């Protein structure tokens, strides 16, 4: 039997296997830290999960925003959700008159 990626990962000790699909980097507005988004496809499953290098905490937020549902149906939708989890809070803070600060970006300690 020839090996395939799927059969190589069919081991009783493995679970939640994922494959890196793509990685994107960008800066948010005038902030200097570079943000990285990694998209993963579930092996043998459906959906695309993401991990992000930073979360956002703008003035007035109690804690940084960590998405509770870091996945989408496909690659483009997952990337959209990841990006807007940052840009929506950034834009709202600017609309409320806040001055952008690099300390709005909180490094993801699990990235």
N, C-alpha and C positions, 0 to 999 in steps of 0.2 A: 504494500500500500504506500503510495507516495505521500510524503508529508505536505500539509497545507498549513497556513497560519492558524486556521481554526482548530485543526487537529493537534497542533503543537500546544495550543492553549487549553485543550480539553483534559485537564488534570484535576483530580478530585480536591487538590489542595489550593486551587486558584478560584477566585471569584471576582466579579466586577471588573473584568478585563476591558481595557480601553486602548485605542490606538490614537496617537497624536495625528490629527488631521492638518492643523495649520497653527501658525503663531503670528500675531500682529503686535506691533509696537507703535505708540503714538504719545504725544504730549497733550495734556488737557488745557486748552486755552493758553493762558500765559504762564502756567505752572511749569517748572523746569524738570521735575522727575519724569522719566520715561515710564510709561505704563505698558505692561505686556499682558496680552490675552492669549491663552492657549486653548484651542478647541480639540476635544477628544470625541471619537466615535466609539460607542459601545460595540465590542466585538461580539457578534452573534445576537445583538439586540437592536433596539431602535433608539434614535435620539442622539443628540450631540450635547456634551457637557462642556462647561468652560471653567477655567481657573484664571484668576486675575492677580496681578502682582501687587495691586494697591486697592484699598477701599477709600471712600470719601467721607469726610466729616466736616461739614461747613458750620459757620457760626449758627448757634441755635439748635443744632442737632445734639441729642444726648450722647449718642455713640455713633461710630462709623456705620455706614450702610453696608451690610453684608447680604447679598441676595439669598433668599431662602429657597429659591428654585433655580439653581444655576444650570439649566439645560433648556434646550429648545428642540423642536421637531426636526430641524435641519441646520446645516452649517450657517447659512445666512441669517436665519432667525436667532440662533444662539449668539452670534456675534452682535446682532442688533440689540439683544437684551443686555449683553455684557457692557456694550458701549453706553447705552442709555441709563444703565445703573449708575454711571458716573456723571454723564452730561446733564441729566435732568436736575440733579442736586446742585451741580456747578452753576447752571443757568438760573435756577431759582435764587441762589445766594446772590448772584450778580444783580438780578431784578430787585432784590431787597436792599441793594446798596452796599453790599459787602465788598471789600477789596480783596482780590485773589491772593492767597498765600500758599506757599509750598507745603505748609504744615496741614493743609486740608487733606493731603494724601497720606493715608496710613498704610505702611507696608503690610502685606499679608504674610504673617510669620510662617504660614504653611506652604508658601509658594516656592 
